[in-house]
Amino acid sequence: MLISGLLLGLVSVTGTPASAQGTREEFRILEVERIWDQSPHNAFTDLIRHNDRWYCAFREGEGHVSEDGKLRVIRSADGETWESVALMEWEGGDIRDAKLSINSAGMLMLNGAVRFLQPVNSNNHQSLTWLSADGQQWEGPFACPTGLGTWRWSATWHAGWGYSIGYSGKDVAGCLYRTGDGKTWEVLRDSIFPQPETYPNESSLVFDKNGQAYCLLRRDKGPGTALLGLSNPPYTEWEWKDLGVRVGGPKIMQVSDGRFFAAVRLYDGQARTSLCQVDTVEGSLTECLKLPSGGDTSYAGMVEHEGILWISYYSSHEEKTAIYLARVRIIN
């Protein structure tokens, strides 16, 4: 792991709401800024707020798929000026899909997966985590044996436990894992995906105040449409609804007024990153607002702060693939 202190000033790219497909009047972009573009390819983001500071994590590399992937974490007090605080590397591997959360002890947790350049005991990847109390000094990587041969794509904490769904490798049928400390993981329920032949993969979990779990799940074969999963404690039985829309890089959250939103890549027409509303009762996903984006794009992080949605994402609609931060006002 390397630590650096590079500072980056922001470049504003737009201050007006998008007028493209999917924009609704009650959703308004306040500002979008490019916050990082130091590598040839900067992508696959997440965003969190911890101890009154913003943290954004993402992958850097030569390309969308390349052998040199590293995970960088940057930090900001105001969301405008950012400094790099960590760079995670793995010799002989491409580290991908940075995801941030806060564990039961109040520590920042970063999880991702390393794609081995040469298989290890016939496995192509290993899920990893790092932990930090201050965002500057990081412990890890922690490579729990249960993470060998699976891709735990993101983690969500609820009632003292961290939950993550593994896919691919040994978990082509999907497996729900949980952890109490962010270091070691146990299987809670395997084979949770319906129709594994449709290649369910990337997922995002959220829990409501009653403890019900919701999972936004990407699929890439067969109909290729996203699924919405619902489960009650202890989360061993799942019901799935077909949302009828193809998505990539899913991120779902529930805002303070109870509505559910997702930031995803949409494929109909021109590929783009959009904010969508999710109806968990009807099982539908409706585009609300297209963010300035195109081409290689998506993989958002979302945080609600003082009535504003802060959304990190990446896009290649300008001269290179870079990291962006949008502030969006949502009116009920």
N, C-alpha and C positions, 0 to 999 in steps of 0.2 A: 504494500500500500504506500502511495506517495501522497504527501500533503503539500499544497501550495497556497499562495495567498494572492493570486491574480485578481485584480479588480476590473470590473467591466461596467462602463456607463451604458445606459439604455439608448436604443434608437427607436423612436416612435414611428410606427408604420401606418397607423390609422387612428382616427379619433371619432369616426362616425359609424353608425350601425350599418351592417351589411344589408344590401337591398336585393340579395340574390334569393334563389329558391329556398323556401322554408322559413324565411324571416317573418315573425309575427310582431305586431306593434307593441305588445306588452313586454317584449324582451329587447334590451338596448345595450349595445356595446359602448362602454364608457371610454375604453382605451385598449389598445393592443400594442405591445412593445416586444421587440426582439431582445432577449436577455442573454443569449449565448450563441456563438457561431465560430468558435475557435478551432474546431476540427473539420476535416473534409466533410464528415457526416455526423450530425448531432441529432439524436432521435430518442424516442421511447421514454417519455417523461413520467414523473409523478411530482406531486406538490403537497406540502404539509406545513402547518404552523405549530411551532414548539417553543415554549418559553419566550413568547412575544417576538419570535423571529420566523422568517420564511425560509423554507428549505425546498430546493428543487433538485431532483436527481434524474439522470439520463445516461444514455450510452454514447460514447464517442468512438469513432472508427473511420476507416477509409471508405466504407460503404455500408449499405443496408445490411448486407451479410459479408463480413470480412473476418480475417483471422486475428485482428488486433483489438477487438472490442474491450473497452474499459468502462466502468461506471464512475461518473463524476457527480459529486454533491456540491452545490453552490448555496450560499446563504445571503440573506438580505434583512436588514432591519425595517426597511420601508417599502420593499418591493420595487425599488428603482435602481439602486446600486447594489451589485452582487459581488461576492468574493467566493473563490473556490476554496473549499475546506477539506475535501478528500477526493482521492482517485483510487479506485479499487482495480487491481490487476490480478491476472491468473496466468502463470507461465504455462504455455501449451494449451491455452483456451481462450475462447471468445465469450466474455461476460455480457449478458443481455438482460433486458426487461427490468430496469430499476423500479422498485416499488417501496414507498415509505409508509410507516405506521408508527404508532406509539404503543409500547408494550405495557403490561400490567404494572411494571415498576416505574412507569413514566419515562422510560428511555426511548430515544429514537431507534427505530429498527429499519434497516434497509435490507430488502431481499431481492434476489435475482437468481439467475442460473448460468452456469458456465457450459458452453458447448465445447466439448473436448475436440481438439484438432485430430487426435488419434483416440479411438475408443478405449475406455478403461474397463476391463473385465466385461467386455461386450456391451458396455453402456456408453451412450453418446453424450449424456449431460448429467449434471449434479446441481441440485438446488442449494443455495447458500444464503446465509444471513450475516449481517454485521450489526453491532449495537453501539450506541453512544449516549452518554449522559449530557454532553454539552454541544454536540454537533461538530466538534473539532477533533477530538480523540476517539478513534473507533476501535472496538474489539472485534476480532474475527479475521478471516471468515470462519463461520461455524458451518461445518459440512456434516449434518446429521446423517447417519447411515440410511435412514428412511428416504432421504432425498436423492440417493443415487439411482439414476435411471428414471426419474420423473421430473416434471417441470412445474414447480409450484409457482404460479404466475403472479399472484398478489396475495396480500394478507390483510385481514380485517379483525380487529379486536372487539370482543364483547364479553362482559361479565367475567373478566379476568383471563379469558382464553383468546388466543389468536387462531384464526381459521384460514385455511388456504386449500384450494382445489388443485390437485396435481393432474397433469394430462401427459400424453405421449409416453413412449417407452413402456414400462411395466403398467402404466396407468392409462392405456388407450380407452378404457371404459370409465375413466374418471375416478378420483379418490379424494375424499374429504379428510384433511389432516387437521390436527390442532396442536398447539404448543402453549405451555404456561410461562415460558421464559424467553422464547424466541431463539433458543439454541437447539433444543431437542424437540422432535415432533413425533406424534403417534397417529396411527390410522384410526379415524373415527368411523368411517364407512367407505367401503370400496364399491366400485361398479355403480356409480350414481348417475352416469350419463344415459339418457335414452338414445337408442339408435347409434351406438358407437361407430357404425360404418359411415355415418355422416360427418365424421371427424370433428366432434366438439373439442374446443381447445381453450383459448383465452377466456378468463372469467373474472367477474368483479362481484364481491359480496357486500351486502349491507344488512344491518339488523335494525328493526324498528323498536320503539319504546316498550313494546310487549314481548320482545325477544324473537319475533318471527324473522326468519332469514329470507333474503331475496338474492338470487344469483342471476346476473346478466351474462349469458354464455354465447360465445361465437361458435359458428359451425362453417365448414368450408367445403363440404361435399353434399351430394344429394340435393335437397332444396337449398342448402346453404344459408338458410335464414336463422336469425338469432332466436334463442330460447330464453324464457324467464322462468327460473326455478323458485319454488316456495317451499319452506320447511319450518316446522315448529321444533322446539327443544324435544329430544336431544339431537336433532338434525340428522337423523339416520334414515328418514323417509322423505322423499322429494316428489313434488308435483311439478310438471313442466307445461308451459304454454308456448306455442309457436307465435312469435311476434310478427312473422311475415315479412321481415326486412333483413337484408344482409348487412352486417356491421363488422367493423374491425376495431381492435384496441379498446374494448369496452371499459367504461368507468361509470358506475352507478352510485348515487347518493340520495339521501332524503334531506331536504332543507327544513328549516325551522317551522315553516307553516304546514308541514306534513307531505308536501308534494315530492314526487320522485323525479329526478333528472338523470340523464345519461349524456356523457360526451363520447362520441364514437366517430369512426370513419364510415361515411355512407358512399355507396358505389353507384347508385342509379344516376345516370348522366355522368357528370364530372365528379371524380373522387374528391372528397372534402371532409373536413372535420366540422361537426355540427353539435350544437346543444339540442337535446331532445327531451321531451317529457314522456315519462313512462306511466301508463295506467296499469297498476298491478292487479286491479280487479278484472278489467276487460282483457288484459293481456295485449296491450298495444304500445307502440313507440311512435311518437309524432315529432317531426323535425320542427324546432322553434326558431333557431338562429344559426346561420352559417357563419363560421369564423373565417377570417381571411386565410385561405389555405388552398392547397391543390397538390396534385401529384403524389409524391411520397409524403404522407401526413397522418396525423392522429395520435393515439396513445397519450391520452390526457390525464392530468391530475386535477381534482376539484376540491376547493375549500370554500365554505360560506363564512364570510367575516364581515361583521357590521352591516348586514343586509345586502352585501355584494358577493356574487360568485366570482372567485378567482380561478382561472383555468389555465394550466400549463399545457402545451402541446407542441408538436413539431410540424414543420411543413417545408416544402421545397418550391413554393409558388414564387419566390424571389430568386436571387442568383445562386443560392445554395441551400442545402437542408440545414435548418437552424431551429433553435428553441424560442418559443414565443410565450408571452404571458398576457392573457386577456382579463379585463375586469368587465363583468356583465351585470346589469341591473335587471332583476326579474320582478315584475309587478303582478300581484295576485288580483 
